[in-house]
């Protein structure tokens, strides 16, 4: 009975508003030209074209003095000149509801998991909305323990932060996202799969996420074979759902995979609408839409929750200076670079420690933790500078004590940071182990004293690494605890 009433309520919401009708005048490729509606339908308006094979939902992407240009959410198969076109007065909105958690939706927020209709919420929310006012937002919150060793030390994540994951194809972006989802303590996880391979959707749900993570997850899926409007819409719909739960006071983890496919969809739309191509064929609207999408995530206002967001970037040819990668890097609050050479060595997640960055540093680490991070980065950078000479055998051990220490440190660190998808380690234990590895390599780390902003009194004392003594209580326990 409840399902029947939910369906009736959803149908009733579709019968409001005035419908404006016109006629199809031309169809060329993806673009359809219509007359009679140019004064009624503006950019972004929804409309329906009634073709021989049934109605096709479309969106207005361009207008001029004589025509309105529409792109489809499906295909124009069966549509001919003279077919009727009419406005869809409800526009581009969704009505998220707590009952959506655990469900899989398409880009139009319609269920595709075979579990029956959705229970719609009362309030309609615009799918494409403006970001919250900057002055009204809270600051980024406390650090989040992700359970991913390389991230917790080298690229820490804070509540409400927006992070990019940059990688080529097949380097482990989806696996890293699944690790974040499983290890997150967020109230709700919203995942937007944009332009994903259809074969991998079930693999991601059942193999990567698993049933426990899906209990807190809303999954929005648009596969690569779908039209560009659907692929772009998937990112907007996922973000609107995340905003709904944020405004309800919940902590939300938003995962969008990938921003590059969102940009490619917008490129197809922009070129079909007649925009000029610029950098690598991307029209200007691509670089306008990216910040509009990503700025919607972040800390909330007043009593609202936060949206902690990860946006993956599929870099073209592993070029980290690709126009999309370069633009996204300038918008977000940090970036994680997954390196193909590291993946080929068998270390997963294949995070490049020196190229990755969190803009929440140094404040999100306690003083002792930051001292460990700084020492580990310094030694890792020294090894990277000398790595080619070391591998060629051109470096003579004993010539430079710092290089010798970096050699002793790099191998054990590489082994320690290797982590399987279902493994989890607390940040405290991760810091303690990295601290121990530094000591075993003969690297002295002055931990300093606790500060008022990061009190560490009462926490377990770090076990001194071999050859090093300490009486300082830090923000992490012994690795043997």
Secondary structure, 3 states (H helix, E strand, C coil): CHHHHHHHHHHHHHHCCCCCEEEEEEEECCEEEEECCCCCCCCCCEEEEEECCEEEEEEEEEECCCCEEEEECCCCCCCCCCCEEEECCCCCEECCCHHHCCCEECCCCCECCCCCCCCCCCCCEECCCCCCCHHHECCCCCEECCCCHHHHHHCCEECCCEEEEEECCCCCHHHHHHHHHHHCCCCEEEEEEEEECHHHHHHHHHHHHHHHHHCCEEEEEEECCCCHHHHHHHHHHHHHHHHHHHHCCCCEEEEEECHHHHHHHHHHHHHHCCCCECHHHCEHHHHHHHHHHHCCCECCECCCCCEEEEEEEECHHHCCCCHHHHHHHHHCCEEEEECHHHHHCCCCCCECCCCCEECCCCCCCCHHHHHHHHHHHHHHHHHHHHHHHHHHCCCCCCCCHHHHHHHHHHHHHHHHHCCCCCCCCCHHHHHHHHHHHHHHCCCCCCCCCCCCCCCCCCCCCCCCCCCCCCCCCCCCCCCCC
